[in-house]
Amino acid sequence: MKIMLNNREEEFDADTLSVREMLNLKKYSFRLRVIKINGELIPSGQYDTTFINDGDEVLMIYLMSGG
Amino acid sequence: MMNDTAIREHLARYRAGIAGAGGLGSNCAMALARSGVGTLLISDFDLVELSNLNRQYYFMNQVGMLKVSALKENIALVSDKIKVIAHPIRLDRNNIPEIFAGCDVIVEALDSDEMKQMLIETVQTCLPGIPVVVGSGLSGWGKSNEIRYRKVDDTLYVCGDEYSTPGEDMSPMAPRVLMVAGMQANTVIDILMNKP
């Protein structure tokens, strides 16, 4: 499937992925983020039960401690 | 073009919420106060410590005070026209909707990544439509051009480099903290100036 991730096209070798699976595949080094799929916020407690499908628009903020 | 008076009259009508009164929140609040944003609602449960003074808008004689009280004092020193609503409280998923309801925009100026995530998720879910201006990635020094502003959508903005974190024995330093705080304040002004 192809998705748009922060306005860049990304291709994954799967028909659908849970948010958690996508994060694992991307091997991000930072711990926490905020995710929106097609404009809808996905709370961090729902990463295992929310699925990303072909054509989805995923927006992500990378959260770093420090304020 | 608007003149100073027209800009101040416009900004005086709005309320900005500021979650956290540390390096980002205290400096952002001062910039918004100087710009004339009418009401600043500020939450922080912490006291001013000597170690905060490397980056936060407080003074030696304020050590031991509640940050929200010290900040209210400092804002009053630059303007007598700004209303400050202080909430000396630890934010959580239950109290955020109540505290920040009625704000025109919310600045996320919390310290830990967990708290940042909790605040953003709660506001986006429970107070839909109120824009959140997030600060993320402000540690270290140099790399000025890696600090940037990014609009995610109409209700979500990020300021910072989105990668730097404080070291184990090193807190963030004033210059990059002030850059991000200034960028957050600038984003707030932009959002408010675009309101009718």
Contacts between the chains, C-beta under 8 A, distances in Angstrom:
chain1	res1	chain2	res2	distance
A	30	B	113	7.9
A	30	B	163	7.3
A	30	B	165	7.9
A	31	B	113	6.0
A	32	B	113	4.3
A	32	B	114	6.7
A	32	B	116	7.4
A	32	B	117	5.0
A	33	B	117	7.5
A	34	B	117	6.2
A	34	B	120	5.0
A	34	B	121	6.7
A	34	B	124	7.8
A	34	B	134	7.7
A	34	B	156	7.6
A	36	B	152	7.1
A	36	B	153	7.2
A	36	B	156	7.5
A	39	B	153	6.7
A	41	B	121	6.4
A	41	B	124	4.3
A	41	B	125	6.1
A	43	B	121	5.1
A	43	B	125	6.7
A	44	B	117	6.0
A	44	B	121	6.7
A	59	B	152	5.2
A	59	B	153	7.0
A	59	B	156	7.9
A	61	B	120	7.4
A	61	B	134	6.1
A	61	B	136	6.6
A	61	B	152	6.4
A	61	B	156	7.1
A	61	B	158	5.2
A	61	B	162	7.3
A	62	B	136	6.4
A	62	B	137	7.4
A	62	B	162	4.3
A	62	B	163	6.8
A	63	B	113	4.4
A	63	B	116	4.9
A	63	B	117	5.7
A	63	B	134	7.7
A	63	B	136	5.4
A	64	B	113	6.4
A	64	B	136	4.9
A	64	B	137	4.4
A	64	B	138	7.7
A	64	B	139	7.5
A	64	B	160	7.0
A	64	B	161	8.0
A	64	B	162	6.5
A	64	B	163	6.5
A	64	B	164	6.3
A	64	B	165	5.0
A	65	B	111	6.4
A	65	B	112	5.1
A	65	B	113	4.6
A	65	B	116	7.8
A	65	B	165	5.6
A	65	B	166	6.4
A	66	B	23	7.8
A	66	B	111	6.8
A	66	B	137	7.4
A	66	B	138	5.3
A	66	B	139	5.1
A	66	B	164	7.4
A	66	B	165	6.3
A	66	B	166	4.9
A	66	B	172	4.9
A	66	B	177	7.9
A	67	B	20	5.5
A	67	B	22	5.0
A	67	B	23	6.1
A	67	B	24	4.7
A	67	B	25	7.1
A	67	B	109	5.3
A	67	B	110	5.2
A	67	B	111	4.2
A	67	B	112	7.9
A	67	B	116	7.6
A	67	B	135	6.1
A	67	B	138	7.7
